[in-house]
């Protein structure tokens, strides 16, 4: 009985918290959306469907992943491209360290 109770608590603690297409993960957060503005090696703005565009900055080292899960060199990101970003909050900034192409 106690083992089952502890297992349920642990399982519940591992479930991601989803709000406005943002997922909290261990060591950061993820968002999915369409690129509305992009400055190479500097910044990215996503429309996540929440009504407000979300502004991100790129970390010094960013990993880019294609839709098949393969690490790729920095792609030519463009407006209206659907992506998933992994980011951390640093002060008032959202810093991207991984971009996964969804298309």
Secondary structure, DSSP 8 states (H G I E B T S, - for coil): -HHHHHHHHHHHHHS--EETTEEEETTEEEEEEEEEEEETTTEEEEE-SSSS-EEEEEEEEEEEE-TTS-EES-----TT-EEEEEEEEETTEEEEEEEEE--
